[in-house]
Amino acid sequence: MPKISKENIALICVSIGWFLIFSGRLSISTLLVTIEESFGMNHAQAGLALTGMWFFYGFMQFPSGVISDLKGRKATIIASMTIFSFAYLMIGLSVHYLMFFFMLILLGIGGGSFPTAGIAMLSDIFKERRGKALGIQSSFGSIAGIMPIVAPIIASFNWRFFFFIWAALGILSLYLFLTCTEESTKLPSGESMLARFADSMAALKDRKIILIFSINLIATLSWIGYISFFPTYLIESKMFTEIEAGISFAILTLGGFVLKPLIGSLSDRYDKKVIMLFLISTSAIGTLSLVYFNSFIAILLISFALSTSSAFFLVANSYLLGMWGERGRGGRLGFYRSLLILTGSPTSALIGAYATDGGFSFPFLVIALLLSIGALFLLVNIVFGGMEQEGM
């Protein structure tokens, strides 16, 4: 039996951790109607709780990235997995809306400390195959697309049961990561955390990075909107059953399992901006179609088209990591991701507040418009950027 390399063991462990984080978030959205009834909360309150989770998920990207540069990727990931496993347990034990609210925040803290350190670890290890490695890691998150189908089955006895299982899986994955992986970066000595923070913030001075940030922000707003309310939108606005909504949501997230490794490999060989343009344009068309089509078959096809939007992030990450050297990579990516997600975190609250009285169609039309604007800006940059290079 062939021995698995240390590099591939690290890839497997980081991918499993990402699956547990993403699957838990998806399951909260899938079970949201049941959880709302359990705590007697409305869409606005649910949106506020989800926004709290997203806010701290975004906030922790930056400090966790800097800490992973100074104290190590492995130590940062271990701390993250410990926190989010405990959060899953306490979500299952929640007896009041406020407790549920604060446990979602804790989940955001634990989950938000994982991605930057995990991505940086894989980037340290897979230098020439970065896009492919990130595509595989991200596709594990897409396997979480089965959760809209699986979570209601697990939760059929009681929705809390699901979170108890995920807490146990988190502890098992923590043990696997602790015993099977090694540190991937050379730790600096005598360097202050303040200096690393300053270096990380300087990364946004580059106009190329500002462009990608702006378009990435639009993609983030869109994805948060999908993840937070896609099943609820289908149930309330399209009159879908929970099973139909779950299947559609599963395709939205599972589509990335097929697409991400392929798109990641393509991004290693072809112009990343062109690939990002294709992905964001497809998302814009899919979101617009989502509002105006109502049949189950049409929504299934639209859901698969929308799944391409999740692949945008791995291509953007690969593009940025290629511009940054290994020194300070975690902090720079962390600052970028923190600013991105923090700016996008109010999306759930805004959509929830509007949808309480006005429904979901208008917010999704706004998302389609923003995606179209992002695609236009990227197209202009590709065309005129290419012309500038030819004139040099």
Secondary structure, DSSP 8 states (H G I E B T S, - for coil): -----HHHHHHHHHHHHHHHHHHHHHHHHHTHHHHHHHHT--HHHHHHHHHHHHHHHHHTHHHHHHHHHHH-HHHHHHHHHHHHHHHHHHHHT--SHHHHHHHHHHHHHHHHTSHHHHHHHHHHH-STTHHHHHHHHHHHHHHGGGHHHHHHHHTTS-HHHHHHHHHHHHHHHHHHHHHH----S---SS--HHHHHHHHHGGGGSHHHHHHHHHHHHHHHHHHHHHHHHHHHHHHHS---HHHHHHHHHHHHHHHHHHHHHHHHHHHHS-HHHHHHHHHHHHHHHHHHHHH--SHHHHHHHHHHHTHHHHHHHHHHHHHHHHS-STTHHHHHHHHHHHHHHHHTTHHHHHHHHHHHH-SHHHHHHHHHHHHHHHHHHHHHHHHHHHHHHH-
